[in-house]
Amino acid sequence: MIHLLSGIGFVGFGNAIVNAASTDINKPGILIFGFTFSITLHVFWEVLEYISDCLSHGNAQRWQKVNAAKNHMPEGALQPAGLVDTMNDTICCIVGAGLAVIAWYITVS
C-alpha cells in the first residue's frame, strides 16, 4: 500500500516541480514528467532499500532464505523472493502513478 500511495504522491511532487519551474509546458507534458518522475523516485527507493539491507543485514526486500513469512512464495518458486518483492512494489507504484495522472488529467485544467 505504501508504494501505491508513494506513486500517487511522487506524481504530485513532480507536477509541482514543473509548475514552479515553467508555465510554458502543456498539460500532457507536465503529466508525463510527473509519471516518469514518480517511477524514477521509486527506483531510487528500491536501491536505497537494497543498500539498507546490505548494510544493516535487514530483510526489507525479502531476500533472506529464512523468513517467518516464507517470503510470500512457495518452496519451488523459480524467482528469488527479493525479485518478487521488488516487482510487486514497482507494479504498485506504477498503478498509483497511473491513477494519479488520470486524476490530474481529469481534474486539473
N, C-alpha and C positions, 0 to 999 in steps of 0.2 A: 504494500500500500504506500509506503514511503517513496518508492521510486515512481509510482504513478503520480503522486502529488508533487514530487520534485520536478517531474516532466512538465506539469502544468505551471508551476512557479517559475521555472527557468525560462519558459516561453515569455511570460510576463516581464521578467527581468531583461531578456534580450530585446523585446519590443520597446521597453522603456529606454534602453541604451540608444537604440536607433532614433527614437523620437527626440531624445535630448541632443543628439549629435547633429541631426539634419531633418528638415521638414520637406525636403525635395524628393524623398523616396516615396514611391507609390505603395498602396496598401498591400498588394501581393508581395512586394519586395521586403517589406517590414515583417510580414508573417513568415516568409521563407527564412529570413535571417533569424527570427525568434525560434523557429523549429530547429534549424541546424545548430544554433547556439545552445539550445536545450540538450540536444544529443551530445554535443561536444563536452559540455559540463558533466554529463553523465559518464562519459568515457574517463574523464579526469577523476571522477568519484570512484569508479571501479579500480583505476590504477592506484589511487590512494588507499583503497580498501585492501588491495593486494600487498602494498608496501607495509601497511599497518599489520597485516597478518604475518608477514615475514619478520618484521622487527620485534613484534610482541608475542610471536608464536600463538596468535589468536586463530579464530576459525570463522571470521565474518563471511568468507566466500565458500564455506562448507567443503573445503578441500581435504580435510583430515579423514583418514580411514576410520578412526574410532570416534563415533559420534552417537550420542544417545538418541538422536532423531533419525539415525540410519541414513543421514544425508538426503532424505526425501527421495530415495531411489532404491530399486530392487538390487539384490546381490549381483545378478548377472548383467547389469547395465553396461552398455557399450561406452558411454561417455563418463568421464570423471565428474564427481558431484560439483566441483568448483565451476566447471564449464556450464553445467545445467543451471546453477545459481546465477551466474553472470548473464546467461542468455535470458532467464526469466526476468531479472532486473532490467535488462536492456529493453525487452519487449514491453514491460510495464511503463518504462519511461517513454518509449515511442508512442504508445497508446495515449498516455497522458498528454504528451506534447501535441499529438494529432487532435485530441479533443479540445485542447486549449486554442489551437489555431482555428479550428472550426468555430468555436465560441467567439473568438475575437473577430473573425471574418463576419459573422452574423451581427454581432452587437456593436462593433466599433465602426463608425462611418469615416 
